[in-house]
Amino acid sequence: MVSPTSAISPTSTPLLEVADLAVSFDNAGGPRIQAVCGVSMALHRQQTLAVLSFF
């Protein structure tokens, strides 16, 4: 069995790269809601990214 990171070369170019992501939402009658602040990540070949949301 191959571990998820063993097949990834540290010098490979990411398929997706996000640096210092910040997301906030207006809140009717209240302060802005900070959902994400300062998130950085890189997604390489043979990796999986799942994005979940709750409303």
C-alpha positions as CSV (number, residue, x, y, z in Angstrom):
1,M,0.0,0.0,0.0
2,V,1.3,3.5,-0.9
3,S,0.9,6.3,1.6
4,P,-0.9,9.4,0.3
5,T,2.3,11.5,0.4
6,S,4.9,9.0,-0.7
7,A,3.9,9.3,-4.4
8,I,4.2,13.1,-4.3
9,S,7.4,14.8,-5.2
10,P,8.2,17.7,-2.9
11,T,9.3,19.7,-6.0
12,S,6.1,18.9,-8.0
13,T,3.9,21.8,-9.1
14,P,0.6,21.9,-7.2
15,L,-2.6,21.6,-9.1
16,L,-4.2,24.1,-6.7
17,E,-2.5,26.5,-4.4
18,V,-4.2,28.9,-2.0
19,A,-2.3,31.4,0.1
20,D,-3.7,33.4,3.0
21,L,-7.3,32.9,2.2
22,A,-9.8,35.0,4.1
23,V,-13.6,34.9,3.8
24,S,-16.2,36.8,5.7
25,F,-19.9,37.4,5.4
26,D,-22.2,40.3,6.2
27,N,-24.5,39.7,9.2
28,A,-27.8,41.5,9.0
29,G,-27.7,44.0,11.8
30,G,-24.5,42.7,13.4
31,P,-20.8,42.4,12.9
32,R,-19.3,40.6,9.9
33,I,-18.8,36.9,10.4
34,Q,-15.2,35.8,9.8
35,A,-15.5,32.3,8.3
36,V,-11.9,31.7,7.3
37,C,-8.8,33.7,8.1
38,G,-5.2,33.0,6.9
39,V,-5.7,29.5,5.4
40,S,-3.0,28.3,3.0
41,M,-2.8,25.0,1.3
42,A,-1.5,23.2,-1.8
43,L,-3.2,20.3,-3.6
44,H,-1.0,18.0,-5.5
45,R,-1.7,15.2,-8.0
46,Q,-3.2,12.1,-6.3
47,Q,-4.5,14.1,-3.3
48,T,-8.2,14.8,-2.5
49,L,-9.7,18.0,-1.2
50,A,-13.2,18.0,0.4
51,V,-15.0,21.2,1.1
52,L,-17.9,21.1,3.5
53,S,-20.4,23.8,4.3
54,F,-23.2,24.2,6.8
55,F,-25.9,26.8,6.3
